[in-house]
Amino acid sequence: MPDERSDDKLIRMIDIAKMYYQLDYSQQEIANKFGISRPTVSRFLQQAKEEGYVQIKIMDPFESNGALAAQLERKFKLKRAVICSVPQYEDAIVKKYLGIAAAEYLNETVKDNDVIATTWGTTLYEVAVNLQGKFANNVKVVQLNGGVSHSEANTYAHEIVQLFGRAFHTNPHFIPLPAIVDHYVVRQTVESDRHIRKTLELGKRANIAVFTVGVPTEDSLLIKANYFSDSELALIRERSAGDICSRYFDLDGQLLCEELNERTIGISLEELGQKEQAILVAGGAKKVAGIYGALKGRYTNVLVTDQCTAKYLLER
């Protein structure tokens, strides 16, 4: 049986949201009407936004994102550029706005029988939590590459795939493996397992891939995970612009180290760039070089970014 108390709470939350946003009641007036405290009203309103019952869109007459998007599409031969305006050029804020923009784009474009492959990280988590859910038939969701199982920081790998699956009403497919192994023979052996191979093949068949670009800084989860030899680490620090699916490349989009590439589990960058939609979701000052390298390497054909990053990319 449905939980009547839960339904009552939802009905009250929506009633409060309508009074506040549509009828212009103050929070105190709503509190008096329902016999509850003003902080309780505030919590209801916040919950209504977090759960998607209230969606706020600000129309900024000074935005010129359409022109920026068109310039990016021409310069980098993209199928689509989606640009969101951010109020502050700070990483955490940029990621939140990118998450909303990418989620809206997916909700518009995902159709029946699509196979969606996704990676991990805080940017992709923002996309996942902002997905509103869409009824499309026979959609599949699959994890695109291995994770960092012994990281102290959360990669959100499992949560992201789970949230994507929930949004598109499907049971997702996971890759319970590390991103990088010690030797290419280990990778070959692991990938020969029929269950693992089936999941990897589904990722290769996916027509939509959603991913971000990592930054080769000291707080990078991959670098902290101690996957690399001293020579590989020196090369990454000296020449890497970023990584996609744990594969490192330079500013021209060229892979840094074939030996390291051979030890990496998951889709290749060449395969990624051939997707019907290879959607790169990334922005912020730290990621400009990585985004530029990804564009030069033709690893993406749909870019979701912010207006500041878009301008930097056009000026390069």
Sequence and secondary structure as in RCSB ss.txt:
>XXXX:A:sequence
MPDERSDDKLIRMIDIAKMYYQLDYSQQEIANKFGISRPTVSRFLQQAKEEGYVQIKIMDPFESNGALAAQLERK
FKLKRAVICSVPQYEDAIVKKYLGIAAAEYLNETVKDNDVIATTWGTTLYEVAVNLQGKFANNVKVVQLNGGVSH
SEANTYAHEIVQLFGRAFHTNPHFIPLPAIVDHYVVRQTVESDRHIRKTLELGKRANIAVFTVGVPTEDSLLIKA
NYFSDSELALIRERSAGDICSRYFDLDGQLLCEELNERTIGISLEELGQKEQAILVAGGAKKVAGIYGALKGRYT
NVLVTDQCTAKYLLER
>XXXX:A:secstr
   HHHHHHHHHHHHHHHHHHTS   HHHHHHHHT  HHHHHHHHHHHHHTTSS      TT  HHHHHHHHHHH
HT SEEEEE  SS  HHHHHHHHHHHHHHHHHHH  TT EEEE  SHHHHHHHHH      TT EEEE B B TT
 SS   HHHHHHHHHHHTTS  B   SBSB S HHHHHHHHHSHHHHHHHHHHHH SEEEE  B  STT HHHHT
T S HHHHHHHHHH  EEETTEEE TTS BS HHHHHTB B  HHHHHTSSEEEEE  SGGGHHHHHHHHHTT  
SEEEEEHHHHHHHHH 
